[in-house]
Amino acid sequence: MVGVAWRRPLPWGAICSVVAGIFCGVVLNGHPEISWPVATLTVVGVCTVVLACSGLVPSRDPHYRQRVQEFFEKLATPVSEGDKPRRGAGPYRALLNLFAAILGVVGGLFVVVSLASIGELSGRVACAIGLACCGVSFALYRHNRRRNAQTLRPD
């Protein structure tokens, strides 16, 4: 999200951020005296700092800088009426399926991550939230599938 909101971080900074987050998480996991919420916030902070620091180094690739400039110009340009998608069931259903899939993946990640601290209240809450996300995702997918079947059914 920082890369979309701020144009300075570089792609290698994103990779370094992930690697630093994994390393920091492994190190903090070896210290049981550090609580899970504190360790999580620490990892998020380390990742953010590493990504932000990559923005302090200017890119030497002029093509990359041009693509970034064009991307942010496109973000700042309003969509014309002619380019807006027509209202219809197709784009809505596709977006609903995409949302359901993303919600399911996020829910699954919550469940997997919470298993490391399932003995603590925060781990159980995270697991419950993850299961709820998966349930809502499944319900959205089924609802959308039924709507598609009703639309495609010949009268």
C-alpha positions as CSV (number, residue, x, y, z in Angstrom):
1,M,0.0,0.0,0.0
2,V,2.9,2.4,0.7
3,G,4.1,1.9,-2.9
4,V,0.7,3.0,-4.3
5,A,0.4,6.0,-1.9
6,W,4.1,7.1,-2.2
7,R,6.0,7.0,-5.5
8,R,9.5,7.0,-4.0
9,P,10.0,3.3,-2.7
10,L,11.7,1.1,-5.3
11,P,10.9,-2.5,-6.2
12,W,14.0,-3.8,-4.6
13,G,12.9,-2.0,-1.4
14,A,9.7,-4.1,-1.4
15,I,11.7,-7.3,-1.7
16,C,14.1,-6.2,1.0
17,S,11.1,-5.2,3.2
18,V,9.6,-8.7,2.9
19,V,13.0,-10.4,3.7
20,A,13.6,-8.1,6.6
21,G,10.1,-8.8,7.9
22,I,10.6,-12.5,7.7
23,F,14.0,-12.3,9.4
24,C,12.7,-10.0,12.2
25,G,9.7,-12.3,12.7
26,V,12.0,-15.3,13.1
27,V,14.2,-13.5,15.5
28,L,11.3,-12.2,17.6
29,N,9.7,-15.7,17.6
30,G,12.8,-16.9,19.4
31,H,12.1,-14.6,22.3
32,P,9.0,-15.8,24.2
33,E,9.2,-12.8,26.5
34,I,8.0,-10.6,23.7
35,S,4.3,-10.7,23.3
36,W,2.7,-11.6,19.9
37,P,1.0,-8.2,19.4
38,V,4.3,-6.3,20.2
39,A,6.3,-8.6,17.9
40,T,3.7,-8.1,15.1
41,L,3.8,-4.3,15.4
42,T,7.6,-4.5,15.4
43,V,7.7,-6.5,12.2
44,V,5.3,-4.1,10.5
45,G,7.4,-1.2,11.6
46,V,10.6,-2.8,10.4
47,C,9.0,-3.5,7.0
48,T,7.7,0.0,6.7
49,V,11.1,1.6,7.6
50,V,13.0,-0.7,5.1
51,L,10.5,0.2,2.3
52,A,10.7,3.9,3.1
53,C,14.5,3.8,3.2
54,S,14.5,2.4,-0.4
55,G,12.8,5.7,-1.4
56,L,15.8,7.7,-0.2
57,V,17.8,6.2,-3.1
58,P,16.8,7.6,-6.5
59,S,16.3,5.1,-9.3
60,R,19.0,5.3,-12.0
61,D,16.7,3.6,-14.6
62,P,15.0,6.4,-16.7
63,H,12.4,3.9,-18.1
64,Y,11.3,3.0,-14.6
65,R,11.1,6.6,-13.5
66,Q,8.9,7.3,-16.6
67,R,6.6,4.4,-15.8
68,V,6.2,5.6,-12.2
69,Q,5.5,9.1,-13.4
70,E,2.9,7.8,-15.9
71,F,1.2,5.6,-13.3
72,F,0.8,8.5,-10.8
73,E,-0.5,10.8,-13.6
74,K,-3.0,8.1,-14.5
75,L,-4.1,7.9,-10.8
76,A,-4.6,11.7,-10.7
77,T,-6.6,11.8,-14.0
78,P,-10.4,11.4,-13.6
79,V,-12.0,8.8,-15.8
80,S,-14.0,10.3,-18.6
81,E,-17.7,9.4,-19.0
82,G,-17.0,7.4,-22.2
83,D,-14.3,5.3,-20.4
84,K,-16.5,4.4,-17.5
85,P,-17.9,0.8,-17.7
86,R,-21.6,0.5,-18.4
87,R,-23.7,-0.6,-15.5
88,G,-24.6,-4.2,-15.9
89,A,-24.4,-7.5,-14.1
90,G,-21.2,-8.7,-15.7
91,P,-18.7,-6.3,-14.1
92,Y,-20.5,-6.3,-10.8
93,R,-20.4,-10.1,-10.6
94,A,-16.8,-10.2,-11.6
95,L,-15.9,-7.7,-8.9
96,L,-18.0,-9.7,-6.4
97,N,-16.1,-12.8,-7.3
98,L,-12.8,-11.0,-7.0
99,F,-13.8,-9.6,-3.6
100,A,-14.9,-13.0,-2.4
101,A,-11.6,-14.6,-3.5
102,I,-9.5,-11.9,-1.8
103,L,-11.6,-12.1,1.4
104,G,-11.1,-15.9,1.4
105,V,-7.3,-15.6,1.0
106,V,-7.1,-12.9,3.7
107,G,-9.2,-15.1,6.0
108,G,-7.0,-18.1,5.3
109,L,-3.9,-16.0,6.1
110,F,-5.5,-14.9,9.4
111,V,-6.2,-18.5,10.3
112,V,-2.7,-19.7,9.5
113,V,-0.9,-16.8,11.2
114,S,-3.1,-17.2,14.3
115,L,-2.2,-20.8,14.8
116,A,1.3,-19.8,16.1
117,S,-0.4,-18.2,19.1
118,I,-3.7,-20.0,19.3
119,G,-3.1,-20.4,23.1
120,E,-3.4,-16.6,23.6
121,L,-6.6,-14.6,23.4
122,S,-5.2,-12.6,20.5
123,G,-4.5,-15.8,18.5
124,R,-8.0,-17.1,19.1
125,V,-9.6,-13.8,18.1
126,A,-7.5,-13.6,14.9
127,C,-8.5,-17.2,14.1
128,A,-12.2,-16.4,14.7
129,I,-11.9,-13.3,12.4
130,G,-10.1,-15.4,9.8
131,L,-12.8,-18.1,9.9
132,A,-15.5,-15.4,9.7
133,C,-13.8,-13.9,6.6
134,C,-13.7,-17.3,5.0
135,G,-17.4,-17.9,5.8
136,V,-18.4,-14.5,4.3
137,S,-16.2,-15.2,1.3
138,F,-17.9,-18.5,0.7
139,A,-21.4,-17.0,1.2
140,L,-20.6,-14.2,-1.3
141,Y,-19.3,-16.7,-3.8
142,R,-22.4,-19.0,-3.5
143,H,-24.7,-16.0,-3.7
144,N,-23.0,-14.7,-6.9
145,R,-23.0,-18.2,-8.4
146,R,-26.8,-18.6,-7.8
147,R,-27.4,-15.2,-9.3
148,N,-25.4,-16.2,-12.4
149,A,-27.3,-19.4,-12.7
150,Q,-30.7,-17.5,-12.5
151,T,-29.5,-15.1,-15.2
152,L,-28.3,-17.8,-17.5
153,R,-31.3,-20.0,-17.1
154,P,-33.6,-20.0,-20.2
155,D,-37.2,-18.9,-19.5
